[in-house]
């Protein structure tokens, strides 16, 4: 089965090569990263061959989730180097800019035998951590052969992905057998891992690290720097549409037009999920007749004079949610699985999502049960709900307070996850001596 998987993986790389070339030429994606994906890391990456902890976070959301865990790993394991890998370019950019506790950041390798072995020879991990659901059979098998401990942290199996894995359950049972521990977000995800073949004794429900990754408003240094580009008057209503996908901007713009009919000074901030759509979304807004600006063109310490601002940056959306009078979290009006509602929840914002929250179902269900979000039954309800919320401050306050309370009540996953990690890899004895690393 592994042989078939390896053949298919190699074929997938070959078939995808023209797509990589197109993305590189059209969007400048993957330029300079392909060699790392083949396991060729810089000579200076781990020149002394130090043992390490390797954390893999596929994209922006996983990087944000992993940051507080990485900070604790640095304190708990000062004798080990910390390496962070990502799959996407956006995740890579955010990791390089904001994860200060990692010794190095690199692109995750293709899951092909010789590539994986080359990467492991350089990274030399004692522990390999996968954030959420990053299951790579060849890498996991090679880790087991080398005695590298492995764990999934913040693990989840969505209702969309679970049936696909179940189709290959005999193979998944062997793959999951190579994972030492599963730190999962919910009882449901734990049950799904066990049904696929995970040893129940290795599965722990630790909760969602996303709650711990949010920080506390007003206490994170530098987080609010982006707000200097949005000196918005307190009386000016602001709609934030975050992580929008193709097909959602039309709903957002129609709702905004209805809002502006009665509130002519309202401002819309719209953040496309994918950077390659920045130009497209700006054009959609302009063609709809709106005065549109891009975040990177705004003047510092000034109020935006545009009707709509397209957020064309990576990693700033979480802070910008605090500006919202009403917040819409995208990827949910169209069937793409939804996105993280906790980033606006920590600021106590009234949040609207569409019916398609499959990728975040546990969190969305908890929010609905707590009265912390408005989940629509169908997209056509969107305009009316936006207008109603903007005209009802009592309802906005009730939703926001419930959202903030939910976040505070669910913190603690980080400490539970660290306890599981310590059971796998014991820290070195406490010492006041700093490990020697030669200057290169």
Secondary structure as UniProt FT lines:
FT   HELIX           2..27
FT   TURN            29..33
FT   HELIX           34..37
FT   TURN            38..39
FT   TURN            43..48
FT   STRAND          52..56
FT   HELIX           60..76
FT   TURN            78..79
FT   STRAND          81..86
FT   HELIX           89..98
FT   TURN            100..101
FT   STRAND          104..107
FT   HELIX           113..123
FT   STRAND          125..131
FT   HELIX           137..146
FT   STRAND          149..155
FT   TURN            159..161
FT   HELIX           162..167
FT   HELIX           169..176
FT   TURN            177..178
FT   STRAND          181..184
FT   HELIX           187..196
FT   HELIX           200..202
FT   STRAND          203..205
FT   HELIX           209..213
FT   TURN            217..218
FT   TURN            221..222
FT   HELIX           223..229
FT   TURN            234..235
FT   STRAND          238..244
FT   TURN            246..248
FT   HELIX           249..262
FT   TURN            264..265
FT   STRAND          267..272
FT   HELIX           275..277
FT   HELIX           278..287
FT   TURN            288..289
FT   STRAND          292..294
FT   HELIX           295..297
FT   TURN            300..301
FT   STRAND          308..310
FT   HELIX           317..320
FT   HELIX           321..323
FT   STRAND          326..329
FT   TURN            332..335
FT   HELIX           342..345
FT   TURN            346..348
FT   STRAND          351..353
FT   HELIX           358..360
FT   HELIX           361..369
FT   TURN            370..371
FT   STRAND          373..375
FT   HELIX           379..381
FT   HELIX           382..390
FT   HELIX           393..409
FT   HELIX           413..424
//
